[in-house]
């Protein structure tokens, strides 16, 4: 009990500290007129006058000891706030890493990959366990199965057999040594609800990039849901991009792409060259994404007692939801997959965001021996990743090398069986 209490105090103190780290100047209009709160840079109680620690608007707001309380609907929370107490619920690592996953073979992104069953994954070596760690790999070539189909390369798409409720909260932590990066590759680590037809129930893209583009943290859902714009602005981590979208409702045919907060966006090359932990805290009113370098992994995470409220300096993205979003979000299973080309990596092969690196590297570009788009026999990306020049780089140099994947839950909550596991890997369809 004492240990739990000390962890809660640390979490609350961290939340208060982070409020001043990423926000505007603290104020009594924000805090309300209340007693002393440890960790705040200024106070809003009568005693602050004697200590010279009053916030600048204390006299005007609190009226010499008044009892102003900010309205619930406008009260500003601390950036990256987290008061949950987390404990380990599930883990995958070492030689048994793949035991509690379901292998999904359906491709929804028109890619140049052929996802494998568990048996095929062993045969094609798209999964291995070497040196006490787990690897997800690209395999050999699968020949066309009908006239007009492109060659494909074997790959892997795995979903956890368990799913976790965002309320009261959970943390997913992926500790990796290496990630793929470069032309044609599209790796991802994400969460989704599989009890409803996508995008109902929600999807969170934690780690996802293609070719030489930057990582993009996004959230998708079918219903009306949005990020708190003021919180996004106030809590954007240092070094964030200016581009963002606050509306989370997703319908690609209507041009609704989901919400993407201002965020730090390292490239795939950065992640591969800087191993460590990618973590997501998903609580009832916010999501926070972290990248923690290997040499800086905190002791609380090593001890399986994470305190994400103290991880402010490692934040990549912060997604604070407006009221009303939570009721639409279902239990989340975790997904790791290794895609090639398709909707993203193929469509942006000639993209300006990559500086033309892939066309130069492959001597393949739109209207020169190929065309850019979805996987087909004439697609530039597909021709590259299934050609001889990509055989050694893709099979032996571009892979995920994972030390562990762990899930921590708040308040002793336990997981449930994921919809994908219950259906034996068969996705729902509209």
N, C-alpha and C positions, 0 to 999 in steps of 0.2 A: 504494500500500500504506500509506504514511504517513497519507494522507487517510482511508482506511478505518479504520485503527487509531485515529486521533484521534476519529472519529465513534463508534467502539465505546466508547472511554473515556468520552466525553460521555454516551452512552446509559446506561452502567452507573452513572455518577455521578448521573445524573438519577433513575434507579430508586432508588438509595439515599436520595436527598434526598426523593423522594416518599413513601418508607416512613414518614418521620417527619411528613410533612405531613398525612396522612390517617389515621394509625394511633394506637394507644395508645402509651405510653412505650416506647421501644426497650429491649431487654434482651438479656442473654447467653443466656437461655433461648430467645429467638427467633433470635439471630445464631449461637449456637454459639461455642466457644472457639477462636479462630483469629487469624491475623495482622492487622495494621493494615489497615483498609478505608477508603479515602478517601471523604469525604462523609458518614460516619456521625457522629451527634452524640455518641456514646460508643463506647468500644472494649472488646474482650474478650481482649486479649493481655497478657502479663506487663508490657510496657513502659508500659501505661496508668497504672500506679500512680505511675510517676515523672513523668508528665505531668498527673496529676489528671484523666484523661479516661475512667476506667472507668465502665461501666454500673453501676447501683445494685446489681445482683445478681451482680456479678463474683465476689466472694469466695465466696458460697454456691454458685454454679453451677460456676465454673471451678476452685475449690479451689486458689487460688494458682498458677495456670498449668496446670490440668488440660486435658483434651482433649475436653470434652463437645461432642457434635455433635447437634443436634436431629434426631429421627427424620424420615425423608423424608416420611412421611405426615402429619406434624403441622407441619412446618417452614413458617413463615409467609413468604410472598413479599412483596416491596415492592409497595405500591399503585401501579397503573399501570406496573408494571415492563415494560421493553422493551429488550432487548439486540440485537435484530435490526438488520442493516444493510440499508436499503432503497434500491432504485434504480427509476427509472421504467421500467415495462413497457408501458403503454398509455395513450393519451389521446384525448379527443374535445373539439374546440373549434372556434369560428369557423364558417365557411361549410361545412365538411365534418363538422360535429358529428354528424349523423345517419347518416353513411355506414356505420358499423360497428355498427348496431343492427338488430334484427329487430322488426317491428311485429306485435303480438299483438292480435287482435280479440275474443277470448273474454272475456266478463264473468263473473266468479265471485262477485260481491258484490251482485247484484240491484239494480244502480244505474240512475240516470237518464242515463247516458252511453252513447254508441255509439262504441266504439273504432274507429279508422280504419286501413285499410291504408296503406302508404307513399304510394300514388298518391292515395288519398282525403285523406290528411293534407295534401298539397300543395293539393288542390282546395278543401278546407274551411278551409285555413290554420290547422290545429291545430299545425303546426310552421312556424316561420319562422327566418330568420337575419338579424338587423338589427344594425347598428353593431358588427359583429365578434363578436356573441354569438348564442346559440341560445335560442329561446323555445318552450315547450310551452304551448298555449293551448286554451281551450274554443272550439268552433266554433258553427255555426248549428244549426237544429232539424232533426231527422230525424223524419218523420211516421211514425205507427204502421204496421207492416207486416202486422198482422192484427187482427181484431176483438178489442177488449178490451185491446190493448197501449197503454201510455202513450207520449206523445211523449218523445223523447230528444234530448239535445244531443251533437253530435259532440265527441270528445275523443281522447286518445292514450295508448298504453301501449307502451313500448319496452323491450326487453331487449338487453343487450350480446351481441354475437356471440362473446365470449370469456368464460371462467370461470376462477376462480383458487382454488388450494388454500389452505385455512386453515393447513395445516402445510407449511412452517415459518411462513408468515404473509404477509399483504398489507395494504396501506392503500388505501382508497377515499376520494378527496377530491373533494367537489363544491363548486366556487367559484361562488356565485350573487350576483346583484344584487337579485333580487326573487323572492318566493314568494306564491302565492295564499293568501287567508285570508278567512273569513266564512261566511255562511249557505249551506249545501248543498255546499260544496267539501270534497274529501277527497284532498289531494295526498299523494304518498309517494315516498320514496327508500329502496330496500330491496335485500336480497340473497337469493338462493334457489338451491337445487340443483334442476335440471330433468332429471336423469338418472333420478330415481325419482319415484314418485307422491307428491305432497305429503301430509303434512309430512315424509316420509322425506328424508334428506339435509340437512334444516335450512333455516330461513328466519330472517333477521335484519331486523327493522323498525328502520331507522336514523332516519328522519324520517317521521312519520306523525301526522296530526291531522285532525279534522273539525269543521265549524262553528266555534265559538269555544272548543273544548276544547283542552287542553294536549297537547303532543307525548308520545308513549308509545314508548319503546324496549323492544322485546320480542324474545324468541327462541322459535322453535317447532321441535319435532322429534317424530317418531313414537315413538322409543324412550325407554326410561328414561334420563333425564339430568337433572341438577340443578346449580344454582349452589352454590358453597361459601358457606354462610350466614355463617360467621365472617368470611370475607373481604369479603362484601357489607357487613356491618355495619361492619367496620373501615375500609373504603375508600370508603364512601358520600361523594360529593362534597358540599361545603358547600351548604346550601340544598336538600338532597334532600327528597323526600316521604317519609312514613313507610310508606305502603302499598307492598307488594311481594309477589312470589310467587317461590319458589325452584325449584319443579318445572317443568321445561321441556317435559315430555311434553304433546303437544297432541292433544286429541280433543274438539271442540266439543260433540258429542252426549253426552259423558260429563262435561261441565263442566270439562274440562281446557283451560286457555286459554294455556298456555305460561308462561315465566318472565319476570319484569319486576323488575329490581333497584331498590333505592332509587335515585332519580335526580333531577336537576334537570329540571323540565318547563316550559319556556317555551311560550307559546301561538304559534299561527300568526302572529298579528299581530306578536309580538315578532320572530320570524324574518324576516318581511317587512320590518320597519322597521330591522332590524339585520343588514344583509348581511355576508357573509364566507364562511367555509368550514365545511361540515359534513363531518367525517371519521370514519372507522371504522378502527381497527386491529384486525385479526382474526388472532390468533396461536394456537398449538396449545392453549393452556390458558386463554385469556381473550379478551374483546372489550372495547375501550374506545371510547366515542363522544365526539367533541369538537365544540364550536361555537367557532370562532375569529373574532372580529369583524374586519371589513375592515382597520381601522387597526392591528391587532395581529398580522397574519399574519407568522409568523417567517421569518427569512431562509433557514433550512434548507429550508422548504417552497417558498419562492420559487426556490431553487436546485435543486429536484428531488432533494434529499437529506434527506428528512424524518427527524427524530429525535423520535418521539412520546413518548419517556421524559422530554422536557423540556416537555411540553405540559400538565402537571398542572393548571394554573389554569383551563384551558378544558374540563375534563372535564364531560360531561353525565351519563354513565352508565358503570358498570364492571361487566362480567359475568365473574367468575372461575368457571370450570367445575370441578366435581369430577372426579376421575379416572374414565375410562370413557366420557366424552361424545365425545371426539374421533373415535373409531373409527366413529361413526355419521354424521359430517358429511362431505358431499361437496363438490366444486368449486362455487364460488358465482358466478353471473352477477349483474349489477347491473340494477336495474329502476327506471325513472322512469315514473310514471303520474299522470293527472289524473282522479280519479273524482268522481262526483256522487251524493249521497243514498245509497240502499242500506243494507247491513247496519249501517253505523256512522252516517253523516251523516243518513240518513233515520230510523233507529230512535231516535236521540237528539235529534231535532228539538225536542222539548219538554223536553229533559233539564235537570235542576237545575244541571249543571256549566256550562251556558252562560247561566244567569240569565234564561232565557226571551227572549234577544235575538232569535232568529230568528222566533218567533211574533209578537213585537211589531213587528219590522221588516216582516214580510210580511202581517200580519193573517190568518195561516193557522195554526191550531193544532188539535190533536186534538179531535174532536167539534165543531169550528167550521169548516164548509165543507170539511173534509178529515179524514184520519186519519194517524197517524204510523206508519211501518213501512217495508217494502220498496217499491221503485218500482212504482207502479200509477197508473191514471188518477185515483184518489182520494187518493193519497199527498200530504201537505202539502209535503214537500220537493220532490217531482217537479213539483208544480203551480207552485211558486215558480221553480225553475231553468229550466223550459221556458216560463215566462210572459214577458210583455213587460217587466215591471219589472226582470227580471234580465238582459235582453239586453245592455245597455251594460256593466254591472258585470262580468259574466262574460266577455264577448268581448274587452273592451278594458282592463279594470283588474285582473283576476285571472288571472295567468299566472306561469309560471316563466321567469326570465331568467338564463341560465347562461353564465358565462365559460369554465369547463372542467369536465370530469370526468376525473380521472387515477387510475391504479392503479399503486402501487409494490409491488414484490415483494421478499421477503427472499432473500438468498443467491443472487441471480441466477436465481431460478425464473421460468419463463415460463408464459404462459396456455395453455389448451386451448380448443377450440371448445365453446361452450355447447350443451347439449341442445336448447334452444329454437331456436338457429340451425340445428343439424343437421336438425331436424324441420320447418324452414320456418315456424316460429311456431305450430305445433300443440302444445298442451299434452298431457302425459300424462294419462290418466284411469284410474281403478281398474277 
